[in-house]
Amino acid sequence: MTFSLEMPLLILLILTAGGAILVKDLISAVFILGSYSFFLALVWAWLGAVDVAFVEAVVGAGLATVFFLLTLFGTASKDTRIRRPPPPIGALLGLPLLGLLLLYAANDLPQFGDPGSPASRHVSPFYLENSWDDSRTANVVTAVLMDYRAFDTLMETVVIFTAGIACALLLRKGHG
Amino acid sequence: MIRAHESVIVQMLSRLLVPLVQLYAMFILFFGQYGPGGGFVGGVMFAASLILGMLVFGPETPSWNVATRLLKGDGVGLIIFVAVGGLCLIAGGEFLNYAEMEIPGLDTPSRRYLGIIMTQIGVAADVAVTAISIVYSLSAVQHNGGPDA
């Protein structure tokens, strides 16, 4: 990638994440969180994970915002009673150290897009080479999700179904 | 409680947007084998169009009734998914191994292609109904006499 959009994108990501935490008005926090999801979707698209970007844009920026807003309309929309205590001194010193340690470790990760990295040598060549011949599916992500790893997707669907049932049981008491 | 939005601009735009989003959701669902997208995104997008109709036009309108009627189909998507797996089992193969589906006149790749389409429809139905169900549940809370903000 030659265009230098990545740094502004990542800075916007951090700014919106911080803003969503720090803002007092919860409705603004929800909208800032939505824009955070949108920037995250752009980052996924920039990294080449278009399917993930799609899900992030639709679910994170669209559906989750609607859920949050509906919840806020049912409760109070001001974050007044929660007083944030000052962070403990251990966290204040320890977490930056941990971050530095992780940054140091990140040096040893394979370069982005490196064809020799373990992730691109193990099973992904098999999927890339065989998904068209096996199932006439050009999008390898779909072939992996729905064919090679269909059992995982089935369990994910069960989880989503369970979430819907739990919401109905908790929120629709005596309401049909 | 959800009420109809009174602004004419919002109502007109939603009337235009809802069918467009539904069309695009169908495209995403069935084009997922050639481009980005698939069952999950397609289902969420379809649900989002119906949720937009619910929020803008309010209760007791056609879009509200369609959405609440869809709630009766909770679990149908999961049944479709499991049924496709079960079909493979009945034909003597492994669970969710679409190559074992006994459909005459289809070679193995086409069977797997068909299996992918059918499970994607299952996922889309499950996700769409769940999303609408959660929105309906959240609106029912306010209906029950919570603080009506």
Interface residues (C-beta under 8 A of the other chain):
Chain A: V50 D51 A53 F54 V55 V58 V59 G62 L63 V66 F67 L70 T71 L72 F73 G74 T75 A76 S77 D133 D134 S135 R136 T137 A138 N139 V141 T142 A143 L145 M146 D147 A150 F151 T153 L154 T157 V158 I160 F161 A163 G164 I165 C167 A168 L170 L171 R172 K173 G174 H175
Chain B: I28 G32 Q33 Y34 G35 P36 G37 G38 G39 F40 V41 V44 M45 A47 A48 I51 L55 D74 G75 G77 L78 F81 V82 G85 F95 L96 Y98 T108 P109 S110 R112 Y113 G115 I116 T119 Q120 G122 V123 D126 V127 V129 T130 A131 S133 I134 V135 Y136 S137 L138 S139 A140 V141 Q142 H143 N144 G146 P147 A149
